[in-house]
């Protein structure tokens, strides 16, 4: 085995170890719920050749924290119920739960959700908020140029 | 804050003047009167906040535990709540703190201590989105910064179209004071030589981006103007003010309600109050909620004020030769109406019955968003490193007469990339395609929204609610206020003209909103103690002195005779400067 591949496996194992550890620390979601939300968010804003996606930006963890301190029980319930429906939808479409489905099967579920499920709007909005306010979203994906001290304004100077 | 000059209020002495309120109006009164050598006591109902620690203008969203949002026990009122329910809006809301709609904007955690908690500050009557700030500096801590002059198209509008009253001043009277305000506080903008929107003495202008330059050129062909946002921001710095830095285009202005922690944007504490303290003539007492203007039984003149300590609830009186109200258009009216006595049974300065009436403001809501195709997929530029984008001045009822409505409106607008891509929520789909579309279109949107003149009408007014009181036991305001036919027709035209302009410019319209926002939304309330030459039809003279009580002045937006469509802050300060110069001279001569 090449040294490079060994390192890769070691890295994957370390990541997996961290994941297991992290799952014990969710404040609102169960481990299964967290995994489903994390997957849904990554499908909505995936890693592409330009920048990492929602998983790397830890969007699910952000939502988990917000829901843990959310005083409105209805909001909490809508997430729990929504995740359940995702599984039900996957069972009816793919014959297995969402996390057990193939990537194509999962995408098909999200595609269906996007046309008929209110929950999709909820997850999409949360993903957008969490991703584009994250370090990855602001700097890598959007390449935001601001929040720096400038000597001159950017743009066109009008003739006086 | 100049700690060494901090004085404790001495309630045993008679000050030359008491100023109530520390926003644009009260701050300016403190500045001008102390410069004239007068001993001034400035009373502010709110706290002195450690404002730089509150605003943290350069904190990244991900450095904040809730990405800038308030804690979950706080609720910001939504548009639907204002329209379905009746005030007091906090009643029955199951949250620890309830705030006005401005706290529903992004980054609300940075302004939550500046604005009032609606639970402590109820009001009643008709639906009204009332935004209040109780803190040293008032709403200048979070204002939108658009700093415009009025012209004789506004001051003499009644002569032009026959509606309402002319102001008792003309542009020539106030022009030197606009110049003083420009030089003392700093303003950024581009000269356009428009008779209906006079130029200021501008510091370096912010710049337009490619979409805005394109729209400017297309509008010029329609005989309309798009000019860089005229901002009450010092872009070149102010040598005479050590509390303020020049603007470094950092981009934090995009946080609304935002504030500026280097004070390049004007705010009353660093722009006016701290320099006034440095004269040695100003005493500041915060946490002082004034509840009544006291009058001398024999002379009928103002002799001071009664106030409640906001934190301890204890009552005090302060004495002065002159009382200057700058508590805001609605709070100053409330104070006059609360100041009832045997001499003044209808409230102070109210022999005309006009206090609280002729209440006007700006109507807003209609707005447009478009996509500039040329800009899609372009490399990222920095577009939000400036106070805001652009302003399109009024174009209705100048040369022509509109068949449907009188008066006019202007547009505030912006385009290009922002720290948060708000268009993502309107971009359909998901996945790699969605992500790329959001990225490619980030700098390509342009949008603008209108602000129009609400006619001053006697029938639009506030009075004192006979039953409801605030947390300090002070009776609250009751609103009797609705937009009228002229406003609704104007609003329809705002949307139509916005569409026309974008179509002419070849911009693909993605959203055209015709909704009129709730009364109050513009945060530009005006007119409740208007100036005039006739004491039967007005409350104040042209120097903002009460006709009935010559040593009482109201220097905030209450005094405005009409709303015009230009934002009022710069006019409030220019008028206040003029009036305070006048009263200081009169007092020196022993005339007041």
Interface residues (C-beta under 8 A of the other chain):
Chain A: X43 X44 X45 X46 X48 X50 X53 X62 X65 X66 X69 X70 X71 X107 X110 X114 X124 X125 X128 X129 X130 X132 X133 X134 X135 X138 X141 X142 X143 X144 X145 X146 X147 X148 X149 X150 X151 X152 X153 X154 X155 X156 X157 X158 X160
Chain B: X58 X60 X61 X62 X65 X66 X67 X68 X71 X72 X73 X94 X95 X190 X191 X204 X205 X206 X207 X208 X209 X210 X212 X213 X216 X228 X235 X248 X249 X250 X251 X252 X254 X380 X381 X382 X383 X384 X385 X386 X417 X419 X420 X421 X424 X425 X429 X430 X431 X432 X434 X435 X436 X439 X442
